[in-house]
Amino acid sequence: MTSKTFNSVHEENSYQQLNIAEVDAGIRVSVDHNSHGVKGVIIAPSDAPALALAILEAAGVENVPHDIADGSERALGYLIEYVGLQQVNERHAKEQAEFEAEALELLNAERGALGVDLVRDLSEVHAIAQEAAIAVARRARELAEMRAEK
């Protein structure tokens, strides 16, 4: 397991340290203060790039073109891209899960009307039926949004 310790830059707080360590549940970030003990949090590994980005931004590292960037500026650029892609992927996964839930509801409405057994999960039907149900759910949402705009 990896860990790193950073000492306070203030001499009067020389016993103050920031500790970052890999633990089973994620990444532990804690402050060891000479008179207040240790306080910390555990963050998910998926949040580590955003934390690193926040630290670089707080340190005043600027996002500049890669061809003129130094190491920390280049790292900031890569983190901005990575965190942005991570957020897009999370939004896409959430939207896909919502479409799948709506598709299941629509599929079961159809099956119920036909007198066919309902399903608990889309995985219980053929892949072609899954894709069709998701396409119907997408179109139903588009139609609802178009009606809402009028």
C-alpha positions as CSV (number, residue, x, y, z in Angstrom):
1,M,0.0,0.0,0.0
2,T,1.2,3.5,-0.9
3,S,1.4,6.4,1.5
4,K,2.9,9.9,1.5
5,T,3.4,12.5,4.3
6,F,3.7,16.2,3.9
7,N,4.9,18.5,6.7
8,S,3.4,21.9,7.4
9,V,5.4,24.9,6.0
10,H,4.7,26.9,9.2
11,E,7.5,26.5,11.7
12,E,5.2,27.1,14.7
13,N,3.1,24.2,13.5
14,S,6.1,21.9,12.8
15,Y,4.2,18.9,14.2
16,Q,1.4,19.3,11.7
17,Q,1.4,16.8,8.9
18,L,-0.9,15.8,6.0
19,N,-0.9,12.1,5.5
20,I,-2.3,10.4,2.3
21,A,-2.5,6.6,2.4
22,E,-4.1,3.9,0.4
23,V,-6.5,1.8,2.5
24,D,-8.9,-1.0,1.7
25,A,-11.9,1.4,1.5
26,G,-10.2,4.0,-0.7
27,I,-7.7,6.8,0.0
28,R,-7.3,8.2,3.5
29,V,-6.4,11.8,3.8
30,S,-5.7,12.9,7.3
31,V,-4.1,15.8,9.3
32,D,-2.0,15.0,12.3
33,H,-2.0,18.1,14.5
34,N,0.2,18.2,17.5
35,S,-2.5,19.4,19.9
36,H,-5.7,18.2,18.3
37,G,-4.9,14.6,17.3
38,V,-5.6,13.1,13.9
39,K,-8.6,14.0,11.8
40,G,-9.3,12.7,8.3
41,V,-11.5,11.4,5.6
42,I,-11.6,8.4,3.2
43,I,-12.3,9.2,-0.4
44,A,-13.1,6.9,-3.2
45,P,-10.2,6.1,-5.6
46,S,-12.4,7.5,-8.4
47,D,-12.3,10.9,-6.7
48,A,-8.5,11.0,-6.5
49,P,-8.0,12.8,-9.9
50,A,-10.4,15.5,-8.9
51,L,-8.6,16.0,-5.6
52,A,-5.3,16.2,-7.4
53,L,-6.8,18.7,-9.8
54,A,-8.1,20.8,-6.9
55,I,-4.7,20.9,-5.2
56,L,-2.9,22.0,-8.4
57,E,-5.5,24.7,-9.1
58,A,-5.3,25.9,-5.5
59,A,-1.5,26.1,-5.9
60,G,-2.0,28.4,-8.8
61,V,-0.8,26.0,-11.5
62,E,-2.1,27.3,-14.8
63,N,-3.5,25.3,-17.7
64,V,-1.2,26.2,-20.6
65,P,-0.7,24.5,-24.0
66,H,1.2,21.2,-23.7
67,D,4.1,22.2,-25.9
68,I,5.1,25.1,-23.5
69,A,4.0,23.5,-20.2
70,D,6.3,22.4,-17.5
71,G,5.7,19.2,-15.5
72,S,3.0,20.5,-13.1
73,E,1.2,22.5,-15.9
74,R,1.2,19.4,-18.1
75,A,-0.2,17.3,-15.2
76,L,-2.9,19.9,-14.7
77,G,-3.9,19.7,-18.4
78,Y,-4.1,16.0,-18.3
79,L,-6.1,16.0,-15.1
80,I,-8.6,18.5,-16.5
81,E,-9.0,16.2,-19.5
82,Y,-9.3,13.1,-17.4
83,V,-11.7,14.6,-14.8
84,G,-13.8,16.0,-17.6
85,L,-14.0,12.6,-19.4
86,Q,-14.7,10.9,-16.1
87,Q,-17.7,13.3,-15.5
88,V,-19.0,12.7,-19.0
89,N,-18.7,8.9,-18.5
90,E,-20.5,9.1,-15.2
91,R,-23.3,11.2,-16.8
92,H,-23.6,8.7,-19.6
93,A,-23.7,5.7,-17.3
94,K,-26.5,7.5,-15.2
95,E,-28.4,8.3,-18.3
96,Q,-28.1,4.7,-19.6
97,A,-29.3,3.3,-16.3
98,E,-32.3,5.7,-16.5
99,F,-33.1,4.6,-20.1
100,E,-32.9,0.9,-19.0
101,A,-35.3,1.5,-16.1
102,E,-37.7,3.3,-18.4
103,A,-37.3,0.6,-21.1
104,L,-38.1,-2.1,-18.5
105,E,-41.3,-0.2,-17.5
106,L,-42.4,0.2,-21.2
107,L,-41.5,-3.4,-22.0
108,N,-43.5,-4.7,-19.0
109,A,-46.5,-2.4,-20.0
110,E,-46.4,-4.1,-23.5
111,R,-46.0,-7.6,-22.0
112,G,-48.8,-7.0,-19.5
113,A,-51.2,-5.8,-22.3
114,L,-50.3,-9.0,-24.3
115,G,-50.9,-11.2,-21.3
116,V,-47.2,-12.3,-21.3
117,D,-45.2,-12.7,-18.0
118,L,-43.5,-9.6,-16.8
119,V,-39.7,-9.5,-16.4
120,R,-37.7,-8.1,-13.5
121,D,-34.6,-7.2,-15.5
122,L,-33.9,-6.4,-19.1
123,S,-31.3,-9.2,-19.1
124,E,-34.2,-11.7,-19.0
125,V,-35.0,-10.9,-22.7
126,H,-33.1,-11.2,-25.9
127,A,-30.5,-8.6,-26.7
128,I,-32.5,-7.4,-29.7
129,A,-35.6,-6.9,-27.5
130,Q,-33.4,-5.0,-25.0
131,E,-32.1,-2.7,-27.7
132,A,-35.6,-2.1,-29.0
133,A,-37.0,-1.3,-25.6
134,I,-34.2,1.2,-24.9
135,A,-34.7,2.8,-28.3
136,V,-38.4,3.2,-27.5
137,A,-37.6,4.7,-24.1
138,R,-35.2,7.2,-25.7
139,R,-37.9,8.2,-28.3
140,A,-40.6,8.4,-25.5
141,R,-38.3,10.8,-23.6
142,E,-37.7,12.9,-26.8
143,L,-41.4,13.1,-27.4
144,A,-42.1,14.1,-23.8
145,E,-39.4,16.8,-24.0
146,M,-40.8,18.1,-27.3
147,R,-44.3,18.4,-25.7
148,A,-42.9,20.1,-22.7
149,E,-41.2,22.8,-24.9
150,K,-44.5,23.7,-26.5
